[in-house]
Amino acid sequence: MRLGMLDRVVLASAIGALSLVGTAGVARAQGHGHQQDQQDQKDQKDQKDQKKQKQQKQQEQQQNKQAQQQEKQHQRQQAQEAQQTQQQERQHQRQQAQEAQQAQQQDRQHQRQQAVEAQRTQQQDRQHQRQQAVEAQQQQRQERLHQQQAEQAQQIHQQQAQQQGRQLNRQARLSEARQQQLIQEQQARVTQYGTLLQEQERQAQQQAESLRQQKRLAQYRYQQLYLDRLRQQQLAVEQARYYNYNQDPYFYSAPTYRYSYSGRSYETNQYGADLLRQALNSGYEQGLQAGQADRQDGWRADYRNSYAYEDANYGYNGFYVPRNDYNYYFRQGFQRGYEDGYNSRYQYGRNTNGKYQLLAGVLSTLLNLRSLQ
């Protein structure tokens, strides 16, 4: 009996204990479940945070990767730009080197050209000096020859003057007063002419330089010969101060001819008439040479542009006729001689033993002397 009750007590105790245990367990279970929920929420949050962080990290990695790619692309672009800059710089340097080389070549070519021109100028100068030396020698020979001819001519002239003087003594003579008047006019004319020759030579030197610059060498050589004759004439004019006018038949011979030009008439004797003939023939000969020179130089025909035509004193010594009269007839002969020389013909003159003179008919027509007797 007691055993049964004891069993029941034990059972009840056990049940109570179990009940307590179950209640505590339930409580513990409930508490544990709540904690589990919190833990789950926390885990979920942590997972979300981790996922978010992972996403952020992935985004950062992707951004970093894009930044790296952009940086690499920027570096490549910079490298390309640097390479292009280097290429442009090298091309610019090559171009500068080529330009410098071309400039050096041009400088060398210019130096060679200058050297050639300098050499040519030196050769021309030496040739000109040799030519001047030859011309100086020719001038000296011509001066000696001229002196000899002048002496011979003076002797012949004196002999002729004496003969003519004896003949004129039997003819009409000018009065003493008229003779002195002619001598005084002659002396004044010679003095003025000497001054003119000095001035004409300075002008001729200027024109000669112009001919050299124009490379008219043939005309330049001709003018130099013309100037040589003017210098000889100047020496003759200077010696005229010692001339014995009283023994010259011209100054006591009566006029025997009349000539006219430009609407005016003049009178002269045989000596004046001879000088006018000389003016025409000298003009023709000088015009012939001037025309030939212009033709050789390939210059246009223009006899008025010649210094000889402008001067027109070639062969004039200041005696017997006024200079203007001599100049007029010289230019008449010069014009016709120039046309013949430039056109390589002999329409107005002829060559007689190396001496060029106007044809007799042309000379007579141009001079048109009329006898007063």
DRENTI-810207 format. One record per residue (C-alpha): x, y, z; residue number from 1; residue in three letters. Coordinates in steps of 0.2 Angstrom, whole numbers, plus 5000, padded with zeros to 4 digits. Example, Ala and Ser with C-alpha at 12.3 -4.5 7.8 and 13.67 -1.06 7.14 Angstrom:
2
PT;X;Y;Z;n;res
PT;5062;4978;5039;1;ala
PT;5068;4995;5036;2;ser
This chain:
373
PT;X;Y;Z;n;res
PT;5000;5000;5000;1;met
PT;5013;5011;5006;2;arg
PT;5023;5007;4990;3;leu
PT;5009;5012;4980;4;gly
PT;5008;5028;4987;5;met
PT;5026;5031;4987;6;leu
PT;5026;5027;4969;7;asp
PT;5012;5040;4966;8;arg
PT;5022;5053;4977;9;val
PT;5037;5049;4967;10;val
PT;5027;5050;4951;11;leu
PT;5019;5066;4956;12;ala
PT;5036;5073;4961;13;ser
PT;5043;5068;4945;14;ala
PT;5028;5075;4936;15;ile
PT;5030;5091;4945;16;gly
PT;5049;5091;4942;17;ala
PT;5046;5088;4924;18;leu
PT;5033;5102;4924;19;ser
PT;5045;5114;4932;20;leu
PT;5058;5108;4920;21;val
PT;5046;5110;4905;22;gly
PT;5041;5127;4910;23;thr
PT;5059;5132;4913;24;ala
PT;5063;5124;4897;25;gly
PT;5049;5132;4888;26;val
PT;5055;5149;4895;27;ala
PT;5073;5145;4891;28;arg
PT;5067;5139;4874;29;ala
PT;5057;5155;4871;30;gln
PT;5071;5166;4877;31;gly
PT;5083;5157;4866;32;his
PT;5071;5159;4851;33;gly
PT;5070;5177;4854;34;his
PT;5089;5178;4854;35;gln
PT;5089;5168;4839;36;gln
PT;5078;5180;4830;37;asp
PT;5089;5194;4835;38;gln
PT;5104;5185;4829;39;gln
PT;5095;5181;4813;40;asp
PT;5091;5199;4810;41;gln
PT;5108;5204;4814;42;lys
PT;5115;5191;4803;43;asp
PT;5104;5197;4789;44;gln
PT;5109;5214;4792;45;lys
PT;5127;5209;4793;46;asp
PT;5124;5200;4776;47;gln
PT;5116;5215;4769;48;lys
PT;5130;5226;4775;49;asp
PT;5143;5213;4769;50;gln
PT;5133;5212;4752;51;lys
PT;5132;5231;4751;52;lys
PT;5150;5233;4756;53;gln
PT;5154;5219;4743;54;lys
PT;5144;5229;4730;55;gln
PT;5153;5245;4735;56;gln
PT;5169;5236;4734;57;lys
PT;5165;5229;4717;58;gln
PT;5159;5247;4712;59;gln
PT;5175;5254;4719;60;glu
PT;5185;5240;4710;61;gln
PT;5176;5244;4694;62;gln
PT;5178;5262;4696;63;gln
PT;5197;5259;4700;64;asn
PT;5198;5248;4685;65;lys
PT;5189;5261;4674;66;gln
PT;5201;5274;4681;67;ala
PT;5216;5264;4678;68;gln
PT;5209;5261;4660;69;gln
PT;5206;5279;4658;70;gln
PT;5224;5283;4665;71;glu
PT;5231;5270;4653;72;lys
PT;5222;5277;4639;73;gln
PT;5227;5295;4644;74;his
PT;5245;5289;4646;75;gln
PT;5244;5281;4628;76;arg
PT;5236;5297;4622;77;gln
PT;5250;5307;4630;78;gln
PT;5263;5294;4623;79;ala
PT;5255;5296;4605;80;gln
PT;5255;5315;4607;81;glu
PT;5273;5315;4613;82;ala
PT;5277;5303;4599;83;gln
PT;5269;5315;4587;84;gln
PT;5277;5330;4594;85;thr
PT;5294;5321;4593;86;gln
PT;5290;5316;4575;87;gln
PT;5285;5334;4571;88;gln
PT;5301;5340;4580;89;glu
PT;5312;5328;4570;90;arg
PT;5303;5334;4554;91;gln
PT;5305;5352;4559;92;his
PT;5323;5349;4562;93;gln
PT;5325;5339;4546;94;arg
PT;5316;5354;4537;95;gln
PT;5328;5366;4546;96;gln
PT;5343;5356;4541;97;ala
PT;5337;5355;4523;98;gln
PT;5334;5374;4523;99;glu
PT;5351;5377;4531;100;ala
PT;5359;5366;4518;101;gln
PT;5350;5375;4504;102;gln
PT;5355;5391;4512;103;ala
PT;5373;5385;4512;104;gln
PT;5372;5379;4494;105;gln
PT;5364;5396;4489;106;gln
PT;5378;5405;4499;107;asp
PT;5391;5394;4491;108;arg
PT;5383;5397;4474;109;gln
PT;5382;5416;4477;110;his
PT;5400;5416;4483;111;gln
PT;5406;5406;4467;112;arg
PT;5395;5419;4457;113;gln
PT;5403;5433;4465;114;gln
PT;5420;5426;4463;115;ala
PT;5417;5423;4444;116;val
PT;5410;5441;4443;117;glu
PT;5425;5447;4452;118;ala
PT;5437;5437;4441;119;gln
PT;5428;5444;4426;120;arg
PT;5429;5461;4432;121;thr
PT;5447;5459;4435;122;gln
PT;5450;5452;4418;123;gln
PT;5440;5467;4411;124;gln
PT;5450;5479;4421;125;asp
PT;5466;5471;4416;126;arg
PT;5460;5471;4398;127;gln
PT;5455;5489;4400;128;his
PT;5472;5493;4407;129;gln
PT;5481;5485;4393;130;arg
PT;5469;5494;4381;131;gln
PT;5473;5510;4389;132;gln
PT;5492;5506;4389;133;ala
PT;5490;5502;4370;134;val
PT;5480;5518;4367;135;glu
PT;5493;5528;4377;136;ala
PT;5507;5521;4366;137;gln
PT;5496;5524;4351;138;gln
PT;5493;5542;4357;139;gln
PT;5511;5545;4360;140;gln
PT;5515;5538;4342;141;arg
PT;5501;5549;4335;142;gln
PT;5507;5564;4345;143;glu
PT;5525;5562;4338;144;arg
PT;5518;5559;4321;145;leu
PT;5507;5574;4323;146;his
PT;5521;5584;4328;147;gln
PT;5531;5578;4313;148;gln
PT;5516;5582;4302;149;gln
PT;5513;5598;4310;150;ala
PT;5531;5603;4307;151;glu
PT;5531;5597;4289;152;gln
PT;5514;5606;4287;153;ala
PT;5521;5622;4295;154;gln
PT;5535;5621;4283;155;gln
PT;5524;5618;4268;156;ile
PT;5512;5631;4274;157;his
PT;5526;5644;4276;158;gln
PT;5532;5640;4259;159;gln
PT;5515;5641;4252;160;gln
PT;5512;5657;4262;161;ala
PT;5528;5664;4255;162;gln
PT;5523;5660;4237;163;gln
PT;5505;5666;4239;164;gln
PT;5511;5681;4248;165;gly
PT;5522;5685;4233;166;arg
PT;5507;5683;4222;167;gln
PT;5495;5693;4233;168;leu
PT;5508;5707;4234;169;asn
PT;5503;5709;4216;170;arg
PT;5485;5708;4220;171;gln
PT;5473;5718;4231;172;ala
PT;5477;5717;4250;173;arg
PT;5467;5721;4265;174;leu
PT;5471;5737;4274;175;ser
PT;5482;5737;4289;176;glu
PT;5468;5741;4301;177;ala
PT;5457;5727;4294;178;arg
PT;5472;5715;4296;179;gln
PT;5474;5720;4314;180;gln
PT;5455;5718;4317;181;gln
PT;5455;5701;4310;182;leu
PT;5471;5696;4320;183;ile
PT;5462;5702;4336;184;gln
PT;5446;5693;4332;185;glu
PT;5457;5677;4329;186;gln
PT;5466;5678;4345;187;gln
PT;5450;5680;4355;188;ala
PT;5443;5666;4346;189;arg
PT;5458;5654;4349;190;val
PT;5457;5659;4368;191;thr
PT;5439;5655;4369;192;gln
PT;5441;5639;4360;193;tyr
PT;5455;5633;4371;194;gly
PT;5443;5635;4386;195;thr
PT;5429;5626;4377;196;leu
PT;5441;5611;4374;197;leu
PT;5444;5609;4392;198;gln
PT;5426;5609;4397;199;glu
PT;5422;5597;4382;200;gln
PT;5434;5585;4388;201;glu
PT;5426;5584;4405;202;arg
PT;5409;5581;4398;203;gln
PT;5417;5568;4386;204;ala
PT;5424;5558;4401;205;gln
PT;5407;5558;4409;206;gln
PT;5399;5551;4393;207;gln
PT;5413;5538;4391;208;ala
PT;5408;5531;4408;209;glu
PT;5390;5530;4403;210;ser
PT;5395;5521;4387;211;leu
PT;5405;5508;4398;212;arg
PT;5390;5505;4410;213;gln
PT;5379;5502;4394;214;gln
PT;5392;5490;4388;215;lys
PT;5394;5500;4372;216;arg
PT;5412;5495;4370;217;leu
PT;5414;5499;4351;218;ala
PT;5407;5516;4354;219;gln
PT;5418;5519;4369;220;tyr
PT;5434;5514;4360;221;arg
PT;5429;5526;4346;222;tyr
PT;5425;5540;4358;223;gln
PT;5442;5538;4366;224;gln
PT;5451;5540;4349;225;leu
PT;5440;5556;4347;226;tyr
PT;5446;5563;4363;227;leu
PT;5464;5559;4359;228;asp
PT;5462;5571;4344;229;arg
PT;5454;5584;4355;230;leu
PT;5469;5584;4366;231;arg
PT;5480;5586;4352;232;gln
PT;5470;5601;4346;233;gln
PT;5471;5608;4363;234;gln
PT;5490;5607;4363;235;leu
PT;5490;5616;4346;236;ala
PT;5479;5629;4352;237;val
PT;5490;5632;4367;238;glu
PT;5505;5634;4355;239;gln
PT;5495;5647;4345;240;ala
PT;5500;5660;4357;241;arg
PT;5517;5660;4348;242;tyr
PT;5509;5661;4331;243;tyr
PT;5515;5674;4319;244;asn
PT;5499;5681;4312;245;tyr
PT;5507;5694;4302;246;asn
PT;5515;5681;4290;247;gln
PT;5499;5671;4288;248;asp
PT;5491;5676;4271;249;pro
PT;5474;5673;4277;250;tyr
PT;5474;5689;4287;251;phe
PT;5478;5701;4273;252;tyr
PT;5469;5691;4259;253;ser
PT;5453;5699;4253;254;ala
PT;5437;5687;4253;255;pro
PT;5435;5677;4237;256;thr
PT;5420;5666;4242;257;tyr
PT;5403;5668;4249;258;arg
PT;5394;5653;4258;259;tyr
PT;5377;5653;4267;260;ser
PT;5367;5642;4280;261;tyr
PT;5352;5645;4291;262;ser
PT;5347;5660;4281;263;gly
PT;5363;5670;4283;264;arg
PT;5378;5673;4271;265;ser
PT;5396;5674;4275;266;tyr
PT;5412;5678;4266;267;glu
PT;5429;5670;4267;268;thr
PT;5445;5668;4256;269;asn
PT;5453;5652;4250;270;gln
PT;5460;5647;4267;271;tyr
PT;5443;5648;4275;272;gly
PT;5435;5638;4261;273;ala
PT;5448;5625;4262;274;asp
PT;5444;5623;4281;275;leu
PT;5425;5622;4278;276;leu
PT;5429;5607;4265;277;arg
PT;5440;5599;4279;278;gln
PT;5425;5601;4291;279;ala
PT;5413;5592;4279;280;leu
PT;5426;5578;4276;281;asn
PT;5431;5576;4294;282;ser
PT;5413;5575;4299;283;gly
PT;5409;5562;4286;284;tyr
PT;5424;5551;4292;285;glu
PT;5420;5553;4310;286;gln
PT;5401;5549;4307;287;gly
PT;5406;5534;4297;288;leu
PT;5416;5527;4312;289;gln
PT;5402;5531;4325;290;ala
PT;5389;5523;4314;291;gly
PT;5400;5507;4313;292;gln
PT;5402;5507;4332;293;ala
PT;5384;5508;4335;294;asp
PT;5380;5494;4323;295;arg
PT;5394;5483;4331;296;gln
PT;5386;5486;4348;297;asp
PT;5369;5482;4342;298;gly
PT;5363;5500;4347;299;trp
PT;5349;5509;4339;300;arg
PT;5354;5521;4325;301;ala
PT;5354;5539;4332;302;asp
PT;5368;5551;4325;303;tyr
PT;5362;5565;4337;304;arg
PT;5366;5555;4352;305;asn
PT;5384;5554;4347;306;ser
PT;5396;5565;4357;307;tyr
PT;5406;5568;4341;308;ala
PT;5390;5576;4333;309;tyr
PT;5387;5586;4348;310;glu
PT;5405;5592;4350;311;asp
PT;5408;5594;4331;312;ala
PT;5425;5602;4334;313;asn
PT;5436;5588;4327;314;tyr
PT;5450;5595;4316;315;gly
PT;5446;5613;4321;316;tyr
PT;5461;5623;4327;317;asn
PT;5452;5640;4330;318;gly
PT;5458;5648;4314;319;phe
PT;5450;5656;4298;320;tyr
PT;5432;5653;4301;321;val
PT;5420;5655;4316;322;pro
PT;5418;5639;4326;323;arg
PT;5399;5639;4323;324;asn
PT;5402;5638;4305;325;asp
PT;5414;5624;4306;326;tyr
PT;5402;5615;4318;327;asn
PT;5388;5617;4305;328;tyr
PT;5397;5609;4291;329;tyr
PT;5405;5596;4302;330;phe
PT;5388;5590;4307;331;arg
PT;5382;5590;4289;332;gln
PT;5396;5578;4285;333;gly
PT;5394;5568;4301;334;phe
PT;5376;5564;4298;335;gln
PT;5379;5557;4281;336;arg
PT;5394;5547;4286;337;gly
PT;5384;5540;4301;338;tyr
PT;5371;5534;4289;339;glu
PT;5384;5525;4278;340;asp
PT;5393;5518;4293;341;gly
PT;5378;5511;4302;342;tyr
PT;5370;5504;4285;343;asn
PT;5387;5497;4279;344;ser
PT;5387;5507;4262;345;arg
PT;5395;5521;4253;346;tyr
PT;5380;5532;4247;347;gln
PT;5388;5549;4251;348;tyr
PT;5407;5546;4252;349;gly
PT;5421;5534;4246;350;arg
PT;5437;5526;4253;351;asn
PT;5452;5533;4244;352;thr
PT;5468;5525;4250;353;asn
PT;5461;5523;4267;354;gly
PT;5454;5540;4268;355;lys
PT;5436;5542;4269;356;tyr
PT;5429;5558;4260;357;gln
PT;5413;5564;4254;358;leu
PT;5409;5562;4235;359;leu
PT;5414;5578;4225;360;ala
PT;5396;5581;4220;361;gly
PT;5389;5579;4238;362;val
PT;5403;5590;4245;363;leu
PT;5400;5604;4232;364;ser
PT;5381;5604;4235;365;thr
PT;5383;5605;4254;366;leu
PT;5397;5618;4254;367;leu
PT;5389;5629;4240;368;asn
PT;5403;5641;4238;369;leu
PT;5400;5656;4226;370;arg
PT;5415;5665;4219;371;ser
PT;5415;5684;4223;372;leu
PT;5427;5687;4208;373;gln
